[in-house]
């Protein structure tokens, strides 16, 4: 590659990083300020790219999404009846999952590799979506998780392939007003999810190691996007914690490199004679590796280090996870039905929220939300236009 091409790509990287709020030196970049609003704004470029890429879909699906949305005044908390719906390709649930995934969250959703399961928690009584659960294969090496579980290096892949990572987990409006996030997080570790996983991945053969592993879902990890999450705080059932805070990630990832720039980095690797995989089987961390390799060649020390240290949580399906991993004991499965988890949520959180909070703090109107959302799409379009100019 000619030096002018290299310098041009490096200048583009510096421009994109500075637009996101990074301070850039000769070989490093860092965030001087990491308050919640700064971090939220940091994600805006990557999110805007995705909104603009799928804007035709967003527009076409908006009427159905609005039709199945409720005003907060329509919700009768005592009668909420969750059902866990597994999302199938080509279904209306797939469209709704995709729409809300793009429209509601500020943190962009990364493409999943390997195992993947998506669920909508559906309110049967009100005929409306309560929240989303998006599970995918976790990265093989993750210090905060591996050190907490004391995973033996020679069997790390065996245990990690009996877990999933929740890249998307949360409640949708108006259910978020009633602490619906705690309900969705609780239902993620229900017997229903565990049994569906077992059915789907029975006799599953890992692509990287070509071996069959048990179809047990032992635990799920997830992260809090903006520090520790109030949703997961004090999340319990039958006197036992549903999840544990296990530490902070080290701040590696890919969201700080927008897709258009990533394509340029991939071309740079190819023109430099370096083979860079981005296909099924490359693993969920392949994009992170490609960013690091290309940016190191361009003179940056740690190209994949975006600097945002996220709070990491572990949700276990068994009471004796340490003994299962360290001593290969038989799993002692927790018993958590959808019905019992839901009733606990109503008694412990939802009813108190409706009783303690002023009505105006719980108010949500779908028409107002849709007007705001369409304005947000226009802001996303303008953001990309401004950054490209």
C-alpha positions as CSV (number, residue, x, y, z in Angstrom):
1,X,0.0,0.0,0.0
2,X,1.3,3.5,-0.9
3,X,2.2,5.7,2.0
4,X,-0.3,8.3,0.8
5,X,-3.1,5.7,1.1
6,X,-1.9,4.8,4.6
7,X,-1.7,8.4,5.7
8,X,-5.2,9.0,4.3
9,X,-6.7,6.1,6.2
10,X,-4.8,7.1,9.4
11,X,-6.1,10.7,9.1
12,X,-9.7,9.3,8.6
13,X,-9.3,7.3,11.8
14,X,-8.1,10.3,13.8
15,X,-11.0,12.4,12.4
16,X,-13.6,9.8,13.4
17,X,-12.2,9.3,16.9
18,X,-12.0,13.0,17.6
19,X,-15.6,13.5,16.4
20,X,-16.6,10.9,19.0
21,X,-14.8,12.8,21.8
22,X,-11.5,11.0,22.0
23,X,-8.1,12.7,22.6
24,X,-5.7,11.4,20.0
25,X,-1.9,11.4,20.3
26,X,0.7,9.9,17.9
27,X,0.0,6.3,18.8
28,X,-2.9,6.2,21.4
29,X,-6.4,7.6,21.9
30,X,-8.3,7.9,25.1
31,X,-11.4,9.5,26.7
32,X,-10.6,12.2,29.2
33,X,-14.2,12.2,30.5
34,X,-16.4,9.1,30.9
35,X,-19.6,10.4,32.5
36,X,-22.8,8.7,31.4
37,X,-23.8,11.4,28.9
38,X,-20.4,11.4,27.3
39,X,-20.4,7.7,26.9
40,X,-24.0,7.7,25.5
41,X,-22.9,10.3,22.9
42,X,-19.9,8.2,22.0
43,X,-22.2,5.5,20.7
44,X,-24.2,7.9,18.6
45,X,-22.2,7.6,15.4
46,X,-22.4,3.8,15.3
47,X,-26.1,3.8,16.1
48,X,-26.8,6.5,13.5
49,X,-25.1,4.3,10.9
50,X,-27.4,1.4,11.6
51,X,-30.5,3.6,11.7
52,X,-29.6,5.0,8.3
53,X,-28.8,1.7,6.8
54,X,-32.1,0.2,7.8
55,X,-34.3,3.3,7.6
56,X,-36.6,1.8,4.9
57,X,-37.3,-1.2,7.1
58,X,-37.8,1.1,10.2
59,X,-40.4,3.1,8.3
60,X,-42.2,0.1,6.9
61,X,-42.4,-1.7,10.3
62,X,-43.3,1.4,12.3
63,X,-47.1,1.1,11.9
64,X,-47.1,-2.5,13.2
65,X,-44.8,-1.6,16.1
66,X,-47.1,1.3,17.0
67,X,-50.2,-0.8,16.7
68,X,-48.8,-3.3,19.3
69,X,-47.6,-0.6,21.6
70,X,-49.5,0.5,24.7
71,X,-50.0,3.8,26.5
72,X,-49.0,3.4,30.1
73,X,-52.6,4.1,31.2
74,X,-53.7,0.9,29.4
75,X,-51.4,-1.4,31.5
76,X,-53.0,-3.3,34.3
77,X,-50.0,-4.5,36.2
78,X,-51.9,-7.3,38.1
79,X,-52.9,-8.8,34.8
80,X,-49.6,-8.8,33.0
81,X,-49.1,-12.4,31.7
82,X,-45.6,-13.0,30.1
83,X,-44.9,-15.6,27.5
84,X,-41.4,-16.2,26.2
85,X,-41.6,-16.3,22.4
86,X,-38.6,-17.6,20.5
87,X,-38.0,-15.4,17.4
88,X,-38.1,-17.3,14.1
89,X,-36.7,-15.9,10.9
90,X,-39.4,-14.4,8.6
91,X,-42.0,-14.0,11.4
92,X,-43.7,-10.8,12.7
93,X,-41.8,-11.4,15.9
94,X,-38.5,-11.2,13.9
95,X,-39.5,-7.9,12.5
96,X,-40.6,-6.5,15.8
97,X,-37.3,-7.7,17.5
98,X,-35.3,-6.0,14.8
99,X,-37.3,-2.8,14.9
100,X,-37.2,-2.3,18.7
101,X,-33.5,-3.4,18.7
102,X,-32.7,-0.5,16.4
103,X,-35.2,2.0,17.7
104,X,-35.0,1.7,21.5
105,X,-31.4,1.1,22.5
106,X,-28.6,3.7,22.4
107,X,-25.9,1.0,22.4
108,X,-25.7,-0.5,18.9
109,X,-26.2,-4.2,18.5
110,X,-23.3,-6.1,17.0
111,X,-23.8,-8.9,14.5
112,X,-23.9,-12.3,16.2
113,X,-21.6,-15.2,15.4
114,X,-22.0,-18.9,16.3
115,X,-24.9,-19.8,18.6
116,X,-27.7,-17.4,18.7
117,X,-31.2,-17.3,20.3
118,X,-33.6,-14.4,20.3
119,X,-36.7,-14.0,22.4
120,X,-39.5,-11.5,22.8
121,X,-41.2,-11.5,26.2
122,X,-44.8,-11.1,25.2
123,X,-47.7,-10.0,27.4
124,X,-50.6,-12.4,26.6
125,X,-53.2,-10.3,28.4
126,X,-52.4,-7.0,26.8
127,X,-51.1,-8.5,23.5
128,X,-47.9,-6.3,23.6
129,X,-44.2,-6.9,23.7
130,X,-42.7,-6.5,27.2
131,X,-39.0,-6.8,26.3
132,X,-36.2,-8.4,24.3
133,X,-33.6,-11.1,25.1
134,X,-30.8,-11.5,22.6
135,X,-28.3,-14.3,23.3
136,X,-25.2,-15.2,21.4
137,X,-22.0,-17.1,21.7
138,X,-19.6,-15.4,24.2
139,X,-16.0,-14.5,23.4
140,X,-13.7,-17.4,24.3
141,X,-11.3,-15.4,26.4
142,X,-12.6,-12.7,28.8
143,X,-10.4,-12.0,31.8
144,X,-13.1,-10.7,34.1
145,X,-15.3,-13.8,33.6
146,X,-12.5,-16.4,33.4
147,X,-10.8,-15.2,36.6
148,X,-14.1,-15.0,38.5
149,X,-15.0,-18.6,37.5
150,X,-11.4,-19.7,37.8
151,X,-11.7,-21.5,34.4
152,X,-8.9,-24.0,33.7
153,X,-7.2,-22.9,30.5
154,X,-7.2,-26.4,29.0
155,X,-11.0,-26.7,29.4
156,X,-12.0,-23.0,28.9
157,X,-13.8,-23.7,25.6
158,X,-15.7,-26.6,27.1
159,X,-17.3,-24.5,29.8
160,X,-17.7,-21.3,27.7
161,X,-19.6,-23.4,25.1
162,X,-22.1,-24.1,27.8
163,X,-22.9,-20.5,28.3
164,X,-24.3,-17.5,26.4
165,X,-23.9,-13.8,26.4
166,X,-26.9,-11.4,26.5
167,X,-26.0,-8.7,24.1
168,X,-29.6,-7.4,24.2
169,X,-31.6,-7.5,27.5
170,X,-34.3,-5.1,28.6
171,X,-37.8,-3.9,28.8
172,X,-39.7,-1.8,26.2
173,X,-42.0,1.1,26.9
174,X,-44.3,1.3,28.7
175,X,-43.2,-1.7,30.7
176,X,-39.9,-0.1,31.5
177,X,-41.9,2.4,33.6
178,X,-43.0,-0.4,35.9
179,X,-39.5,-1.8,36.3
180,X,-40.1,-4.3,33.5
181,X,-36.4,-4.6,33.1
182,X,-36.2,-6.6,36.3
183,X,-38.9,-9.0,34.9
184,X,-37.1,-9.5,31.6
185,X,-33.8,-10.1,33.3
186,X,-35.4,-12.6,35.7
187,X,-37.2,-14.5,32.9
188,X,-33.9,-14.9,31.1
189,X,-32.9,-17.5,33.7
190,X,-36.2,-19.2,33.7
191,X,-36.6,-23.0,33.2
192,X,-38.3,-22.1,29.8
193,X,-35.1,-20.5,28.4
194,X,-32.9,-23.3,29.7
195,X,-35.1,-26.0,28.2
196,X,-35.4,-24.3,24.8
197,X,-31.6,-24.0,24.7
198,X,-31.2,-27.7,25.4
199,X,-33.6,-28.6,22.7
200,X,-32.0,-26.4,20.1
201,X,-28.3,-27.4,20.8
202,X,-28.7,-31.0,21.6
203,X,-25.8,-32.8,19.8
204,X,-24.4,-29.4,18.8
205,X,-20.9,-29.7,17.4
206,X,-18.5,-26.8,17.9
207,X,-17.1,-25.5,14.7
208,X,-13.7,-24.5,16.0
209,X,-13.0,-27.8,17.9
210,X,-15.2,-30.2,16.0
211,X,-16.6,-31.8,19.2
212,X,-20.0,-32.3,20.7
213,X,-20.5,-30.6,24.0
214,X,-23.3,-31.0,26.6
215,X,-26.4,-29.0,25.7
216,X,-26.6,-27.5,29.2
217,X,-26.9,-23.8,29.6
218,X,-25.0,-23.2,32.8
219,X,-24.8,-19.4,32.9
220,X,-25.3,-16.2,30.9
221,X,-23.1,-13.1,31.1
222,X,-24.1,-9.6,30.2
223,X,-22.8,-6.0,30.7
224,X,-24.1,-2.7,31.9
225,X,-23.6,-0.2,29.2
226,X,-23.1,2.8,31.5
227,X,-21.6,1.4,34.7
228,X,-23.4,-0.7,37.2
229,X,-27.0,-1.3,36.4
230,X,-29.9,-0.6,38.7
231,X,-31.9,-3.2,36.9
232,X,-29.7,-6.0,38.1
233,X,-29.2,-4.6,41.6
234,X,-30.8,-6.7,44.3
235,X,-32.3,-9.0,41.7
236,X,-33.4,-12.1,43.7
237,X,-35.8,-15.0,43.7
238,X,-36.7,-17.4,46.6
239,X,-34.0,-15.7,48.7
240,X,-31.2,-16.3,46.2
241,X,-29.5,-13.8,43.9
242,X,-30.4,-14.2,40.3
243,X,-27.1,-12.5,39.1
244,X,-23.8,-11.4,40.5
245,X,-21.7,-8.4,39.6
246,X,-18.3,-10.0,38.8
247,X,-16.1,-6.9,37.9
248,X,-15.5,-4.6,35.0
249,X,-14.4,-5.3,31.5
250,X,-11.1,-3.8,30.2
251,X,-12.6,-1.6,27.6
252,X,-12.0,-3.6,24.4
253,X,-14.5,-3.7,21.5
254,X,-15.4,-2.3,18.1
255,X,-18.2,0.2,18.4
256,X,-15.7,3.2,18.1
257,X,-14.9,2.1,14.6
258,X,-18.0,2.8,12.4
259,X,-18.8,0.2,9.7
260,X,-17.7,2.4,6.8
261,X,-14.3,2.9,8.4
262,X,-14.1,-0.8,9.2
263,X,-14.5,-1.7,5.5
264,X,-11.5,0.6,4.8
265,X,-9.5,-1.3,7.5
266,X,-10.4,-4.6,5.9
267,X,-9.2,-3.4,2.5
268,X,-6.0,-2.2,4.1
269,X,-5.3,-5.6,5.6
270,X,-6.1,-7.3,2.3
271,X,-3.8,-4.9,0.3
272,X,-1.1,-5.5,2.9
273,X,-1.2,-9.2,2.2
274,X,-2.9,-10.2,5.5
275,X,-5.8,-12.6,5.5
276,X,-8.6,-11.4,7.8
277,X,-11.6,-13.6,8.4
278,X,-15.0,-12.3,9.0
279,X,-17.1,-15.3,8.4
280,X,-19.1,-17.9,10.4
281,X,-16.6,-19.8,12.5
282,X,-14.2,-16.9,12.9
283,X,-15.7,-16.3,16.3
284,X,-17.5,-13.4,17.9
285,X,-14.2,-11.5,18.5
286,X,-13.0,-11.5,14.9
287,X,-14.0,-7.9,14.2
288,X,-12.1,-6.8,17.3
289,X,-9.0,-8.7,16.2
290,X,-9.2,-7.2,12.7
291,X,-9.4,-3.7,14.1
292,X,-6.5,-4.2,16.4
293,X,-4.3,-5.7,13.7
294,X,-5.0,-3.0,11.1
295,X,-4.7,-0.1,13.5
296,X,-1.4,-1.5,14.9
297,X,-0.1,-1.5,11.3
298,X,-1.2,2.1,11.1
299,X,0.7,3.1,14.2
300,X,-1.7,2.8,17.0
301,X,-0.8,0.7,20.1
302,X,-4.2,-0.6,21.0
303,X,-6.7,-0.1,18.2
304,X,-9.5,-2.2,19.8
305,X,-9.3,-0.5,23.2
306,X,-12.2,2.0,23.2
307,X,-11.7,2.7,26.9
308,X,-15.2,2.1,28.2
309,X,-15.0,-0.3,31.1
310,X,-18.4,-1.9,31.5
311,X,-19.9,-3.6,34.5
312,X,-20.1,-7.4,34.0
313,X,-22.8,-9.6,35.4
314,X,-23.2,-13.4,35.6
315,X,-26.6,-15.1,35.7
316,X,-26.4,-18.7,36.8
317,X,-28.9,-21.5,36.2
318,X,-27.4,-23.7,38.8
319,X,-26.8,-23.4,42.6
320,X,-23.4,-25.1,42.5
321,X,-21.7,-23.5,39.5
322,X,-18.2,-23.4,41.1
323,X,-18.4,-27.1,41.9
324,X,-19.6,-28.0,38.4
325,X,-16.6,-26.2,36.9
326,X,-13.9,-26.9,39.4
327,X,-14.9,-30.4,40.4
328,X,-17.2,-31.5,37.5
329,X,-20.1,-32.1,39.9
330,X,-23.6,-32.7,38.5
331,X,-25.5,-29.4,38.0
332,X,-28.0,-28.6,40.7
333,X,-30.5,-26.7,38.6
334,X,-32.5,-23.8,40.0
335,X,-36.3,-24.2,39.6
336,X,-37.7,-21.0,38.1
337,X,-41.0,-21.1,36.3
338,X,-42.2,-18.1,34.2
339,X,-45.3,-17.9,36.4
340,X,-43.5,-17.8,39.8
341,X,-40.9,-15.3,38.5
342,X,-43.6,-13.1,37.3
343,X,-45.6,-13.2,40.5
344,X,-42.4,-12.4,42.5
345,X,-41.7,-9.4,40.2
346,X,-45.3,-8.1,40.7
347,X,-45.2,-8.4,44.5
348,X,-41.6,-7.2,44.9
349,X,-41.3,-4.4,42.4
350,X,-44.2,-3.6,40.0
351,X,-47.0,-3.1,42.5
352,X,-44.7,-0.9,44.7
353,X,-43.7,1.1,41.7
354,X,-47.3,1.9,40.8
355,X,-48.2,2.6,44.4
356,X,-45.2,4.8,45.3
357,X,-44.6,6.8,42.1
358,X,-46.5,9.9,41.0
359,X,-48.6,9.1,37.9
360,X,-46.8,11.6,35.7
361,X,-43.5,9.7,36.3
362,X,-45.1,6.6,34.9
363,X,-46.8,8.2,32.0
364,X,-46.0,7.1,28.5
365,X,-47.9,7.9,25.3
366,X,-47.1,5.9,22.2
367,X,-48.0,8.8,19.8
368,X,-45.5,11.0,21.5
369,X,-42.9,8.3,21.4
370,X,-43.4,7.8,17.7
371,X,-43.0,11.5,17.0
372,X,-39.8,11.6,19.0
373,X,-38.5,8.5,17.3
374,X,-39.0,9.9,13.8
375,X,-37.2,13.1,14.9
376,X,-34.4,10.8,16.2
377,X,-34.1,9.2,12.8
378,X,-33.8,12.6,11.2
379,X,-31.0,13.5,13.7
380,X,-29.2,10.2,12.8
381,X,-29.3,11.1,9.2
382,X,-28.0,14.6,9.9
383,X,-25.3,13.2,12.2
384,X,-23.9,11.0,9.4
385,X,-24.2,13.9,6.8
386,X,-22.3,16.3,9.1
387,X,-19.6,13.8,10.0
388,X,-19.0,12.9,6.3
389,X,-18.8,16.6,5.3
